[in-house]
Amino acid sequence: MAPSMEMRSSTQIFSGKFDFDLGTKVLFGAGRIDELGDLAKRHGYRRALITSDPGIVKAGHVQRGVDSLKKAGLEFALFEEAHENPTTEDVAAGLEVAKDFQPDLLIGLGGGSSMDCAKGINFLLTNGGQVQDYWGVGKAEKPMLPFIAVPTTAGTGSELQSFALISDAKTHAKMACGDKKAAAFCAILDPSLTLTQPSSVTALTGVDAISHAVETLVTTRRTPVSMMFSRQSFQWLAQSFHRVISEPENLEARGCVQFAASLAGLAIENSMLGAAHALANPLTANYDVPHGQAVGVMLPYVVRFNARSVGASYSELENFFSQDTGGPQPGDQLSAWIQQTLREAGLVTRLHELGIPAGRLPQLAVEANQQWTKRFNPVEVGESELFSLYQEAF
Ligand SMILES: [Fe+2]
């Protein structure tokens, strides 16, 4: 195949500058949660605060973590109230527990909410102030506590990122608080923990991971390293996501999707996200649309929109699946595949199916235009483009 303009420009990024710092050690494999206590002990920690949520406690995963800590002789405390899309109130409640217990180690054991909430607690416990003070990148001036991430879902990739997504309880603004000191020094990827996810969580988190792989591949911040993570993540997700939907007990497929979701998290860390996430956040903030559904419903339209600029990158992803429908334009096949994947996962593909009134689209576009991630979309988007994308998805 003759090199396209875009392929040439993809290699040209090697003439620029980029950083790559994989600061998180990864322990991968079924049953490795039982190594949590030894891991903490080996690093000299004595008092661990576990942040989790009631569903994860009920599934028994927190108990396994606690048993491992006890066996290694660590003292521990639990904060079990990290809600979905954690807010400043969740972080404040966890902070009280942390101040009381005075941990020397934080553990986020659960989905992205638990891990992000643990990071939020870490910011306030070590640097003071309020979550809003850390909105942005590198705002923590003092050292932070060491953090171990133990994901029980396969989606957000928070375990390999320095960002915490915390919503303002009053304004519902989703604040991305990033600081290298907030990243986990170790992530335990134990795919057996993902077996207990409700099927809806498997679907929503998996679609989120797919959207991370697709968006990170083409952002204006992409680097050769982030693109490698994006491509490999997408390939494994395309191979295995449908298998975890149809065979939820398949541990090998679960492991593949979990590792791929983490790689997509690494891609975000090195590349940021784009317009699909900017369009998704107001749907979640105003209508409680789960994040995976919100980003999944918008992504196919963003792919078609961006394809004029980054179609060759999308074509690379199209080699990883077979798709007979979708049209001849760049991005058509990928867009159609994403919609088919959404339907297979039991999610909807149009905004009107989510009960969003057409008359609200202009206001949603105003809010989408204020989202941080829209800045990194490969094709510049403003309020009118975002409104058009909502209209197309309606
Ligand atoms: Fe996401």
Boltz pocket constraint, residues with backbone or C-beta under 6 A from the ligand:
constraints:
  - pocket:
      binder: B
      contacts: [[A, 156], [A, 208], [A, 211], [A, 212], [A, 277], [A, 291], [A, 295]]
      max_distance: 6.0
